[in-house]
């Protein structure tokens, strides 16, 4: 028996916001494995929790030191939900 769409959790996250592609589209990273998606701004929601992503912090530090450049630009750690 499956759950109706109305009762499902509408967002996944927090995620790592990699960069803004256009004024309406953002590149995000969902997990430590590097699953990336392009998502519209209206599908993002600010993260208001207290938990942090340890893998995202490590990636942001590496980018800050110049060791890697995901998507060609410095990453910003933000807790955003992604509409599923």
C-alpha positions as CSV (number, residue, x, y, z in Angstrom):
1,X,0.0,0.0,0.0
2,X,1.5,3.3,-1.0
3,X,1.1,6.8,0.6
4,X,-1.0,9.4,-1.2
5,X,1.0,12.3,-2.7
6,X,-0.8,14.7,-0.3
7,X,0.8,12.9,2.7
8,X,4.4,12.5,1.3
9,X,7.2,14.6,2.5
10,X,7.4,17.4,-0.2
11,X,11.1,18.3,0.2
12,X,14.5,16.5,0.4
13,X,17.5,18.1,2.0
14,X,19.4,19.9,3.1
15,X,21.5,20.1,0.0
16,X,24.7,21.9,-1.2
17,X,24.0,24.8,-3.5
18,X,26.8,24.8,-6.0
19,X,26.0,27.8,-8.2
20,X,23.3,29.9,-9.8
21,X,23.1,29.0,-13.5
22,X,20.5,31.6,-14.5
23,X,18.4,33.9,-12.4
24,X,15.9,31.1,-12.1
25,X,18.0,27.9,-12.2
26,X,20.5,26.5,-9.6
27,X,22.9,23.6,-9.6
28,X,22.7,21.6,-6.4
29,X,24.4,18.5,-5.0
30,X,22.2,16.1,-3.2
31,X,24.7,13.8,-1.5
32,X,28.3,12.9,-0.8
33,X,28.4,10.7,-3.9
34,X,28.1,13.8,-6.1
35,X,24.5,13.4,-7.3
36,X,23.9,16.8,-9.0
37,X,20.7,18.3,-10.3
38,X,19.6,21.5,-12.0
39,X,16.6,22.9,-10.2
40,X,14.3,25.9,-10.5
41,X,14.3,28.6,-7.8
42,X,10.7,27.9,-6.9
43,X,11.5,24.3,-6.0
44,X,14.1,25.5,-3.3
45,X,13.2,26.2,0.3
46,X,15.4,27.6,3.0
47,X,16.6,25.0,5.5
48,X,15.6,26.0,9.1
49,X,17.0,23.0,10.9
50,X,20.1,22.8,13.1
51,X,21.8,19.8,11.4
52,X,24.7,20.4,9.0
53,X,26.2,18.3,6.3
54,X,29.7,17.2,7.2
55,X,30.5,16.1,3.7
56,X,29.3,19.5,2.3
57,X,31.5,21.4,4.8
58,X,34.6,19.4,3.8
59,X,33.8,20.1,0.1
60,X,33.3,23.9,0.8
61,X,36.6,24.0,2.6
62,X,38.4,22.2,-0.3
63,X,36.9,24.7,-2.7
64,X,38.0,27.6,-0.5
65,X,41.6,26.3,-0.5
66,X,41.5,26.0,-4.3
67,X,41.7,22.2,-4.3
68,X,38.6,21.7,-6.4
69,X,36.1,23.8,-8.2
70,X,32.7,22.1,-8.6
71,X,30.8,23.5,-11.6
72,X,33.7,25.9,-12.2
73,X,32.8,28.2,-9.3
74,X,33.2,28.4,-5.6
75,X,30.5,26.5,-3.7
76,X,28.3,27.9,-1.0
77,X,27.1,25.8,1.8
78,X,23.4,26.4,2.3
79,X,20.7,24.2,3.7
80,X,18.0,24.2,1.1
81,X,15.2,21.8,0.6
82,X,14.6,20.4,-2.8
83,X,11.1,19.8,-3.9
84,X,10.7,16.1,-4.8
